[in-house]
Amino acid sequence: MEASSLRIREVSKSFPAPDDPLTRRLTLSNISLSLAAGELVSLIGPSGCGKSTLLRLIAGLDSPDSGELLVGSEPITSPNAERGLVFQDPNLFPWLTVRRNIQAGLVARGVLREKRDEVDQFMRLVGLEVFANAYPHHLSGGMAQRAALARALINHPKVLLLDEPLGALDAFTRMRMQDEVLRLWQAHRTTMLLVTHDIDEAIYMSDRIMIMSPRPGKIEQTISVGLDRPRQRTSEDFLRLRGDILELLHLAGESSVENKN
């Protein structure tokens, strides 16, 4: 399946207020963004600004109050294998082996027989062929997350949504996994939207970084990352961009405090 563009047009989403279920609290306000086919974009912003809510809308797990979401020219109305979603928790089935976890989507879609060879291919791609018959509790955090990535990518999604997928890993494993995700992205050129709180991760991995405002979330600024790959985390350009983004997020945080006063 080819990568596809992703477009979000003036999408708003509200939820019942915890202290008063009869009133609704706006989480996303007229948010618009677009990703070109094969682009890797990061979404960063203050906690509670609606990043994960936006991913759930794109995945089709929830519906917007207003606005439009499109993959290519097709509106998003429900979950679909063409939109993969990887969470911070690998969410592997504990009673299934690595092989059976990775092929679970193929089984659900009734296409395992014709695509069985791809299971071995994707296990090799993420370096888990030796662990094909292991169960999730035998795996390290990084290995479990690689299995989750393989399970999502084997469906050849047009868009892959990554919700803090490396957030639970230690720093060294996280950096290795960033290279792993980039290698998979470069091999398949899947359109990827990555939610992360790690600014270095966003700069290291992304073509563009979108900064969201505090709730109700909207895209406050888009930054193109014009650094050659592989990127050097200690280069002057990398550190300068990191400083610029930190300043923007600090200002966003200040405006959030002002809004509460």
BELFENDA-V245749 format. One record per residue. N is the residue number from 1. SS is DSSP state (a for helix, b for strand, c for the rest). Layout:
BEGIN
n: [N | N]
ss: [SS | SS]
END
This chain:
BEGIN
n: [1 | 2 | 3 | 4 | 5 | 6 | 7 | 8 | 9 | 10 | 11 | 12 | 13 | 14 | 15 | 16 | 17 | 18 | 19 | 20 | 21 | 22 | 23 | 24 | 25 | 26 | 27 | 28 | 29 | 30 | 31 | 32 | 33 | 34 | 35 | 36 | 37 | 38 | 39 | 40 | 41 | 42 | 43 | 44 | 45 | 46 | 47 | 48 | 49 | 50 | 51 | 52 | 53 | 54 | 55 | 56 | 57 | 58 | 59 | 60 | 61 | 62 | 63 | 64 | 65 | 66 | 67 | 68 | 69 | 70 | 71 | 72 | 73 | 74 | 75 | 76 | 77 | 78 | 79 | 80 | 81 | 82 | 83 | 84 | 85 | 86 | 87 | 88 | 89 | 90 | 91 | 92 | 93 | 94 | 95 | 96 | 97 | 98 | 99 | 100 | 101 | 102 | 103 | 104 | 105 | 106 | 107 | 108 | 109 | 110 | 111 | 112 | 113 | 114 | 115 | 116 | 117 | 118 | 119 | 120 | 121 | 122 | 123 | 124 | 125 | 126 | 127 | 128 | 129 | 130 | 131 | 132 | 133 | 134 | 135 | 136 | 137 | 138 | 139 | 140 | 141 | 142 | 143 | 144 | 145 | 146 | 147 | 148 | 149 | 150 | 151 | 152 | 153 | 154 | 155 | 156 | 157 | 158 | 159 | 160 | 161 | 162 | 163 | 164 | 165 | 166 | 167 | 168 | 169 | 170 | 171 | 172 | 173 | 174 | 175 | 176 | 177 | 178 | 179 | 180 | 181 | 182 | 183 | 184 | 185 | 186 | 187 | 188 | 189 | 190 | 191 | 192 | 193 | 194 | 195 | 196 | 197 | 198 | 199 | 200 | 201 | 202 | 203 | 204 | 205 | 206 | 207 | 208 | 209 | 210 | 211 | 212 | 213 | 214 | 215 | 216 | 217 | 218 | 219 | 220 | 221 | 222 | 223 | 224 | 225 | 226 | 227 | 228 | 229 | 230 | 231 | 232 | 233 | 234 | 235 | 236 | 237 | 238 | 239 | 240 | 241 | 242 | 243 | 244 | 245 | 246 | 247 | 248 | 249 | 250 | 251 | 252 | 253 | 254 | 255 | 256 | 257 | 258 | 259 | 260 | 261]
ss: [c | c | c | c | c | b | b | b | b | b | b | b | b | b | b | b | b | c | c | b | b | b | b | b | b | b | b | b | b | b | b | b | b | b | b | c | c | c | c | b | b | b | b | b | b | c | c | c | c | c | a | a | a | a | a | a | a | a | a | c | c | c | c | c | c | b | b | b | b | b | b | c | c | b | b | c | c | c | c | c | c | c | b | b | b | b | c | c | c | c | c | c | c | c | c | c | b | a | a | a | a | a | c | a | a | a | a | a | c | c | c | a | a | a | a | a | a | a | a | a | a | a | a | a | a | c | c | c | a | a | a | c | c | c | b | a | a | a | c | c | a | a | a | a | a | a | a | a | a | a | a | a | a | c | c | c | c | c | b | b | b | b | b | c | c | c | c | c | c | c | a | a | a | a | a | a | a | a | a | a | a | a | a | a | a | a | a | a | c | c | b | b | b | b | b | c | c | c | a | a | a | a | a | a | a | c | c | b | b | b | b | b | c | c | c | c | b | c | b | b | b | b | b | b | c | c | c | c | c | c | c | c | c | c | c | a | a | a | a | a | a | a | a | a | a | a | a | a | a | a | a | a | a | a | a | a | a | a | a | a | c]
END
